[in-house]
Amino acid sequence: MLLSHVSSVVVLQSSMSALVTGELMRLTLRACRPSFLWQQRRFLASAPCKVASSYEQRTKSSWGSAPLSWHAGRTVRFRCHDGGRRSRELEGTEHSASPPDSDGTASDERHRGAGFQELLQSCSSPSDVLDLTCKHPPTVRQVSHCLAHMWSSTKKMSEEQRRYELRLTFQHPEFDKLLHRAMGSAAGMHHANLAYTLLSAVSLGVPERSRVVQTLLRTCQEKLNDFDEKSLSILASCLEQMDSSPNVDALKEGMRLVVEVQLPRIKGVVALQTMMRLLGKDAPQELKSKLELKALSMAHKFTLPNAQYMIFTMATMGFYSKPLLQVCSKKILDDLHGIPFNPLYRVLLSCRELSYRDTVLFTGISDYIASNLDLWSNKQLLLFLSAFENATFAPAALMEAYAEKVIADPDALTLRDLLCVVKVYSYLNFDLQHRRNPFLESVSRALDSYLPRMSGLELLKSAYCLCLMGHFPPALLERLLQRSAAERPSSDPNLRRAWEKMFQTVDLCLRLDSPPLPLPLSVPESVLGNPDPSPEVNPRLSRSLRSALGDGAEAALQETVLLEKFYTIDAVVTTPAESSQRTAVIYVPNSGFCFGTSRLRGSLAVKIRHLKILGYTPVLVTEQDLRCEEEAADILRRRIFSEPSTSEEP
């Protein structure tokens, strides 16, 4: 019994028509033996033009002239084929294309095929292949080899040469004939050749809604149950790069069912990963769990590329599996020296996308990059730093090594480089210790050389980041404040609010840090905007504070306090015994810290710095502190009354 699991109309045998429901189909699928899932009923997008129509009928219109008239505006329907008659017809056609070795004619054909393959391998461009097919018309199997070789030859070319060669290809008269031959012989192709033909055609740029591509898609639907692991992997690679359409979506849905049934028999890691990518984010959680177990069972086979690609695949699927990520991380750490820039950078991006942070992995990558600094270009180093910053992780070894590089030759940095450098080092609040002053002076000197060319936004971003680090270059600040009156922020409310917050921070730094400048500088009121509305009181924090303060809570506690029209404090506690001591209690989410440390990130670090200047003792409270309200009260009591200044790193 066949089950066609699609969103469009499903046609079953009349005896089952009254029982069709989504749940019944899934239960039936599980009950079916894998070898008979698609053999009893193969699904096929219905259309006036059938796959079995004659070659002459198909060649009446060009393969690339326009989208198929029967395709537009139709939903995909599925048809049952009684008794597997159509399957036997296709199998007979396929066997006739490859006669057994005992036939003398087959031996001659194989000999000629070997000669054709030698000629094909000598072709260095798609045009060479087409010239060959003009002299030696290819057989059914050779059609697939020709298209595959055309595609593979273009991958070795430069982008400009590839565009030129593909233009020649589409103008070559034999290309149309080759595609018509592919369309006409699709039903007789072996499933691997069929998958390669579709992949090659799409990769070469044949329009996806053309008759030849649609015919190949429909034939793949019809023969899907015959596809082995390799063929499914090839087909998955092709479908992954194709736009959504009824035939593509139907084939993806069919593959999902086939993969679920064939999953226990999959042996190749690459094939598994390719199919995982195809199933994507829309795969049911139950199927994702099965894929996870299958991948973990194959973990002992993972090579270094397998481990990298598995992380990329999980990011594509939006599927977080900590055990699988840990396996991949260990494999990557064991052979870091074998990883070039692109995959290593993609590992960091994928970890960020999955919200996966592994201190051991990140530290290992940081140490490896720092110990081989000369292997990387300046652009690559900045991309690494930016990726770490996006993951809220401070790569100590890399940041120290790169700071030395900046100090040694700041003039080698472009304006874009400098903007990235100040952003990363300020947002991560990294302590360079004895390198701090030389580093900041080098960066400021390099920025000064770009002042005449910097836009107002670039000036603001640079000043904001340097102020976060407690550094105030006079020339940059003067230039910023001269431009601030002339330039208006964006009309976009979010961008305008970000602009105003950066100016407010610069203003507070100038007023509260009181830097020694040649001329007194102040930020115009016109660019400061209005303060943000006060957030709601955190109920758990409020209850814990009142419990910690006991009977004196009403007199000592003041909740949601706004300081300097900018900083919102969750609560201020004034102890009766020492009325001059004011404790600012601040709830800090985990994102407020650099991952794996208690070091505050840039904006929160400057807030703590300014609270101390204003005479407050900051006490930081995290989500972990508030998990148990009884314990939270004890924690707050100790921090407010006994440990007033040990809540954060300097």
ZAMARGU-4260 file (C-alpha; in steps of 0.2 Angstrom, whole numbers, plus 5000, padded with zeros to 4 digits):
<rodrens>
0) 5000/5000/5000 | 5007/5017/4995 | 5006/5032/5005 | 5008/5049/4995 | 5011/5062/5009
5) 5009/5079/5002 | 4999/5094/5005 | 4990/5093/4988 | 4976/5081/4983 | 4981/5063/4986
10) 4972/5049/4975 | 4972/5032/4984 | 4963/5016/4979 | 4944/5018/4980 | 4944/5006/4994
15) 4954/5017/5005 | 4947/5034/4999 | 4936/5036/5014 | 4950/5033/5027 | 4962/5047/5021
20) 4968/5057/5035 | 4986/5064/5040 | 4987/5053/5055 | 4982/5037/5046 | 4995/5041/5032
25) 5009/5042/5045 | 5003/5027/5054 | 5002/5017/5037 | 5020/5023/5033 | 5027/5016/5048
30) 5018/5000/5045 | 5025/4998/5027 | 5040/4988/5024 | 5053/5000/5017 | 5056/4990/5000
35) 5037/4992/4996 | 5035/5010/5001 | 5036/5018/4984 | 5035/5002/4973 | 5016/4999/4974
40) 5011/5017/4970 | 5024/5030/4963 | 5018/5048/4963 | 5018/5059/4948 | 5013/5077/4945
45) 4998/5076/4934 | 4998/5086/4918 | 4991/5084/4900 | 5009/5080/4894 | 5014/5063/4901
50) 5032/5057/4904 | 5029/5043/4893 | 5024/5054/4878 | 5034/5052/4862 | 5051/5061/4859
55) 5043/5070/4844 | 5029/5077/4855 | 5041/5084/4868 | 5052/5092/4855 | 5038/5103/4848
60) 5042/5117/4859 | 5059/5123/4865 | 5065/5117/4882 | 5069/5134/4888 | 5056/5145/4879
65) 5044/5148/4893 | 5037/5141/4909 | 5026/5126/4906 | 5008/5130/4902 | 5002/5115/4912
70) 5013/5120/4927 | 5007/5138/4930 | 4993/5140/4943 | 4990/5121/4946 | 4992/5111/4962
75) 5001/5095/4962 | 4991/5079/4961 | 4996/5061/4962 | 4991/5046/4952 | 4991/5028/4956
80) 4997/5015/4944 | 4988/4998/4945 | 4998/4983/4948 | 5015/4992/4945 | 5013/4991/4926
85) 5021/5007/4923 | 5036/5002/4935 | 5038/4986/4924 | 5038/4996/4908 | 5051/5008/4915
90) 5062/4994/4921 | 5061/4985/4904 | 5066/5002/4896 | 5081/5003/4908 | 5087/4986/4905
95) 5085/4988/4886 | 5097/5003/4887 | 5110/4992/4896 | 5110/4974/4889 | 5119/4960/4898
100) 5137/4957/4895 | 5134/4940/4886 | 5127/4949/4871 | 5140/4952/4858 | 5131/4968/4853
105) 5132/4974/4871 | 5151/4971/4872 | 5153/4981/4856 | 5143/4995/4863 | 5153/4995/4879
110) 5169/4996/4869 | 5162/5011/4860 | 5157/5018/4876 | 5174/5017/4883 | 5181/5026/4868
115) 5168/5040/4871 | 5173/5042/4889 | 5191/5044/4884 | 5186/5058/4872 | 5174/5066/4885
120) 5188/5067/4898 | 5199/5076/4885 | 5186/5090/4884 | 5190/5105/4894 | 5175/5116/4892
125) 5156/5114/4889 | 5158/5119/4870 | 5171/5105/4868 | 5158/5092/4875 | 5145/5099/4863
130) 5156/5098/4848 | 5159/5079/4853 | 5141/5075/4854 | 5139/5082/4837 | 5151/5070/4830
135) 5146/5055/4842 | 5128/5055/4847 | 5128/5050/4866 | 5118/5035/4872 | 5106/5036/4887
140) 5120/5035/4900 | 5132/5046/4890 | 5119/5060/4890 | 5121/5061/4909 | 5140/5060/4908
145) 5140/5074/4895 | 5130/5086/4906 | 5140/5081/4922 | 5157/5084/4913 | 5150/5101/4906
150) 5146/5106/4924 | 5162/5100/4932 | 5173/5109/4918 | 5165/5126/4922 | 5169/5124/4941
155) 5188/5125/4937 | 5186/5142/4928 | 5186/5159/4934 | 5170/5168/4936 | 5172/5179/4921
160) 5178/5164/4910 | 5163/5154/4917 | 5150/5167/4912 | 5158/5167/4894 | 5158/5148/4892
165) 5140/5147/4898 | 5135/5160/4886 | 5143/5150/4872 | 5135/5135/4878 | 5117/5142/4877
170) 5121/5148/4860 | 5128/5131/4854 | 5115/5122/4843 | 5120/5105/4850 | 5115/5110/4868
175) 5097/5111/4863 | 5098/5094/4855 | 5107/5087/4870 | 5094/5093/4882 | 5080/5086/4871
180) 5089/5069/4871 | 5090/5070/4890 | 5072/5074/4891 | 5067/5060/4879 | 5078/5047/4888
185) 5074/5052/4906 | 5062/5037/4909 | 5076/5025/4903 | 5090/5032/4914 | 5097/5023/4929
190) 5092/5033/4945 | 5110/5039/4948 | 5111/5045/4930 | 5094/5053/4932 | 5099/5063/4947
195) 5116/5068/4940 | 5107/5074/4924 | 5095/5085/4934 | 5109/5092/4945 | 5120/5096/4930
200) 5106/5104/4921 | 5101/5115/4935 | 5119/5119/4939 | 5122/5125/4921 | 5108/5137/4922
205) 5094/5128/4913 | 5078/5137/4918 | 5070/5128/4932 | 5052/5129/4925 | 5058/5124/4908
210) 5051/5108/4900 | 5067/5098/4902 | 5069/5102/4921 | 5051/5098/4925 | 5051/5082/4915
215) 5067/5077/4925 | 5058/5081/4941 | 5043/5071/4937 | 5053/5056/4932 | 5063/5057/4948
220) 5046/5057/4957 | 5041/5042/4948 | 5057/5032/4951 | 5060/5039/4969 | 5059/5022/4977
225) 5073/5015/4966 | 5085/5028/4972 | 5099/5022/4983 | 5109/5032/4996 | 5120/5040/4983
230) 5107/5045/4971 | 5096/5052/4985 | 5111/5062/4991 | 5114/5069/4973 | 5095/5073/4972
235) 5096/5082/4988 | 5110/5093/4983 | 5100/5098/4968 | 5084/5102/4976 | 5093/5112/4990
240) 5098/5125/4977 | 5081/5125/4968 | 5066/5137/4971 | 5050/5131/4977 | 5038/5125/4964
245) 5024/5111/4965 | 5035/5098/4957 | 5050/5103/4968 | 5040/5103/4984 | 5032/5087/4980
250) 5048/5078/4977 | 5055/5085/4993 | 5040/5078/5003 | 5043/5062/4994 | 5061/5062/4999
255) 5056/5065/5017 | 5046/5050/5018 | 5059/5039/5009 | 5073/5046/5020 | 5064/5042/5036
260) 5061/5024/5030 | 5079/5021/5023 | 5087/5030/5038 | 5093/5014/5046 | 5101/5008/5030
265) 5111/5024/5026 | 5130/5021/5028 | 5138/5037/5022 | 5141/5052/5033 | 5140/5064/5018
270) 5124/5057/5011 | 5116/5059/5028 | 5122/5077/5030 | 5116/5081/5012 | 5098/5074/5016
275) 5098/5083/5033 | 5101/5099/5024 | 5087/5096/5011 | 5074/5091/5025 | 5079/5108/5033
280) 5070/5118/5047 | 5053/5111/5042 | 5057/5093/5046 | 5046/5087/5060 | 5055/5086/5077
285) 5052/5067/5078 | 5062/5065/5062 | 5076/5077/5068 | 5078/5066/5083 | 5080/5051/5072
290) 5093/5060/5062 | 5102/5065/5078 | 5103/5047/5084 | 5108/5041/5067 | 5122/5054/5066
295) 5128/5050/5084 | 5129/5031/5079 | 5140/5036/5064 | 5151/5048/5075 | 5166/5036/5075
300) 5167/5038/5056 | 5168/5057/5056 | 5182/5065/5047 | 5188/5083/5050 | 5177/5089/5035
305) 5162/5078/5041 | 5163/5087/5058 | 5164/5104/5051 | 5150/5100/5039 | 5139/5093/5052
310) 5139/5109/5062 | 5135/5119/5046 | 5121/5107/5042 | 5114/5109/5060 | 5114/5128/5058
315) 5105/5126/5041 | 5092/5115/5050 | 5090/5126/5065 | 5093/5110/5075 | 5102/5111/5091
320) 5110/5095/5098 | 5122/5097/5111 | 5129/5079/5111 | 5132/5080/5092 | 5140/5097/5093
325) 5152/5091/5107 | 5157/5077/5096 | 5161/5089/5081 | 5169/5101/5093 | 5181/5088/5099
330) 5185/5082/5082 | 5189/5100/5076 | 5200/5103/5091 | 5210/5088/5088 | 5215/5094/5071
335) 5214/5113/5071 | 5230/5114/5060 | 5221/5106/5046 | 5207/5119/5044 | 5209/5133/5032
340) 5200/5150/5035 | 5183/5148/5026 | 5178/5132/5036 | 5185/5138/5052 | 5176/5155/5050
345) 5160/5146/5046 | 5161/5135/5061 | 5161/5151/5072 | 5146/5158/5062 | 5137/5142/5064
350) 5140/5141/5083 | 5133/5159/5084 | 5118/5154/5074 | 5114/5139/5085 | 5118/5149/5101
355) 5131/5136/5105 | 5146/5142/5115 | 5160/5130/5120 | 5173/5138/5130 | 5186/5125/5126
360) 5182/5125/5107 | 5183/5144/5107 | 5199/5146/5117 | 5207/5132/5106 | 5203/5142/5090
365) 5208/5158/5098 | 5225/5151/5103 | 5228/5143/5086 | 5225/5159/5077 | 5236/5169/5088
370) 5250/5157/5087 | 5249/5157/5068 | 5246/5176/5066 | 5256/5177/5050 | 5246/5164/5041
375) 5231/5175/5041 | 5227/5191/5031 | 5222/5207/5041 | 5204/5205/5034 | 5203/5187/5040
380) 5209/5191/5057 | 5196/5205/5059 | 5183/5193/5053 | 5188/5181/5066 | 5187/5194/5080
385) 5170/5200/5074 | 5163/5182/5074 | 5170/5180/5092 | 5162/5197/5097 | 5145/5192/5090
390) 5146/5176/5100 | 5150/5187/5116 | 5166/5178/5118 | 5183/5187/5122 | 5197/5177/5113
395) 5211/5183/5125 | 5226/5176/5115 | 5220/5183/5099 | 5215/5200/5106 | 5232/5202/5114
400) 5241/5196/5098 | 5231/5207/5087 | 5234/5222/5099 | 5253/5220/5097 | 5250/5220/5078
405) 5240/5236/5079 | 5253/5245/5090 | 5267/5239/5078 | 5259/5246/5062 | 5243/5256/5065
410) 5245/5265/5048 | 5242/5248/5039 | 5224/5248/5045 | 5210/5255/5034 | 5196/5266/5041
415) 5184/5250/5040 | 5197/5240/5049 | 5199/5253/5063 | 5180/5254/5065 | 5180/5235/5068
420) 5194/5236/5080 | 5187/5249/5092 | 5170/5240/5091 | 5177/5223/5096 | 5188/5229/5110
425) 5176/5241/5117 | 5161/5229/5117 | 5170/5215/5124 | 5178/5227/5137 | 5195/5218/5135
430) 5208/5223/5148 | 5225/5225/5138 | 5234/5229/5154 | 5251/5237/5150 | 5247/5237/5132
435) 5231/5248/5134 | 5238/5265/5132 | 5250/5261/5117 | 5235/5252/5109 | 5223/5266/5111
440) 5235/5280/5106 | 5240/5270/5090 | 5221/5268/5086 | 5217/5286/5089 | 5232/5292/5079
445) 5227/5281/5064 | 5209/5288/5066 | 5215/5306/5066 | 5222/5303/5048 | 5205/5298/5042
450) 5195/5313/5050 | 5192/5323/5035 | 5185/5308/5026 | 5174/5301/5040 | 5155/5303/5039
455) 5145/5309/5054 | 5140/5291/5059 | 5158/5285/5057 | 5164/5299/5069 | 5150/5295/5081
460) 5153/5276/5081 | 5172/5279/5084 | 5169/5291/5098 | 5156/5280/5106 | 5168/5265/5107
465) 5183/5274/5113 | 5172/5283/5126 | 5167/5266/5132 | 5185/5261/5135 | 5188/5278/5144
470) 5198/5286/5130 | 5195/5303/5124 | 5204/5308/5108 | 5202/5327/5107 | 5203/5329/5088
475) 5190/5316/5085 | 5178/5323/5098 | 5180/5340/5091 | 5176/5335/5074 | 5161/5325/5080
480) 5153/5339/5089 | 5156/5351/5075 | 5147/5339/5063 | 5133/5334/5075 | 5123/5351/5073
485) 5124/5349/5054 | 5119/5331/5052 | 5102/5323/5057 | 5099/5305/5062 | 5090/5293/5050
490) 5071/5294/5049 | 5070/5276/5054 | 5065/5276/5072 | 5076/5262/5077 | 5092/5270/5069
495) 5087/5287/5076 | 5086/5279/5094 | 5103/5270/5092 | 5110/5287/5086 | 5103/5296/5101
500) 5109/5283/5114 | 5127/5284/5107 | 5127/5303/5109 | 5119/5301/5127 | 5134/5289/5131
505) 5147/5301/5124 | 5138/5316/5134 | 5139/5306/5150 | 5157/5301/5148 | 5162/5319/5145
510) 5152/5325/5160 | 5156/5311/5172 | 5173/5305/5168 | 5179/5323/5166 | 5193/5320/5154
515) 5207/5332/5152 | 5204/5340/5136 | 5212/5356/5128 | 5195/5364/5126 | 5179/5360/5136
520) 5167/5350/5125 | 5149/5346/5127 | 5136/5337/5117 | 5121/5348/5110 | 5104/5345/5118
525) 5097/5344/5101 | 5105/5327/5098 | 5102/5319/5114 | 5083/5315/5112 | 5072/5309/5126
530) 5076/5295/5139 | 5068/5278/5137 | 5053/5274/5147 | 5056/5265/5163 | 5055/5246/5162
535) 5043/5237/5173 | 5049/5231/5190 | 5056/5213/5190 | 5044/5204/5202 | 5056/5191/5208
540) 5070/5204/5211 | 5057/5215/5221 | 5051/5201/5232 | 5069/5195/5235 | 5074/5212/5240
545) 5060/5215/5252 | 5063/5199/5260 | 5081/5203/5262 | 5078/5220/5269 | 5064/5214/5281
550) 5054/5227/5291 | 5064/5242/5284 | 5061/5238/5266 | 5049/5252/5264 | 5060/5265/5270
555) 5076/5259/5263 | 5070/5253/5246 | 5067/5263/5230 | 5063/5254/5214 | 5065/5258/5196
560) 5076/5274/5198 | 5082/5284/5183 | 5099/5293/5185 | 5106/5307/5173 | 5090/5304/5162
565) 5099/5289/5155 | 5103/5275/5167 | 5089/5265/5174 | 5092/5256/5190 | 5081/5242/5196
570) 5082/5247/5214 | 5092/5258/5225 | 5094/5253/5244 | 5099/5266/5257 | 5105/5258/5273
575) 5098/5267/5288 | 5114/5265/5298 | 5124/5274/5285 | 5112/5285/5275 | 5126/5291/5264
580) 5129/5273/5257 | 5118/5270/5242 | 5118/5253/5234 | 5112/5251/5216 | 5104/5234/5213
585) 5105/5230/5194 | 5098/5214/5186 | 5110/5208/5173 | 5105/5195/5159 | 5118/5182/5154
590) 5121/5192/5138 | 5128/5206/5149 | 5144/5196/5152 | 5157/5190/5141 | 5154/5171/5139
595) 5162/5160/5151 | 5168/5175/5162 | 5161/5187/5175 | 5168/5202/5164 | 5155/5214/5160
600) 5152/5219/5142 | 5155/5237/5136 | 5139/5246/5139 | 5136/5238/5155 | 5154/5241/5161
605) 5153/5260/5157 | 5136/5260/5167 | 5145/5253/5182 | 5160/5265/5180 | 5148/5280/5180
610) 5138/5273/5195 | 5153/5273/5205 | 5158/5290/5200 | 5140/5296/5206 | 5143/5288/5223
615) 5133/5272/5221 | 5139/5254/5226 | 5134/5243/5212 | 5127/5225/5216 | 5124/5214/5201
620) 5110/5201/5201 | 5109/5187/5188 | 5096/5175/5182 | 5104/5161/5192 | 5104/5171/5208
625) 5085/5172/5207 | 5081/5154/5203 | 5076/5151/5221 | 5068/5166/5230 | 5074/5160/5248
630) 5092/5158/5242 | 5090/5175/5232 | 5086/5184/5248 | 5101/5178/5257 | 5112/5182/5242
635) 5106/5200/5241 | 5108/5202/5260 | 5126/5197/5259 | 5130/5207/5244 | 5121/5223/5251
640) 5127/5223/5268 | 5143/5212/5268 | 5151/5212/5251 | 5147/5229/5243 | 5160/5230/5229
645) 5164/5212/5224 | 5151/5209/5211 | 5160/5213/5195 | 5178/5213/5188 | 5187/5229/5188
</rodrens>
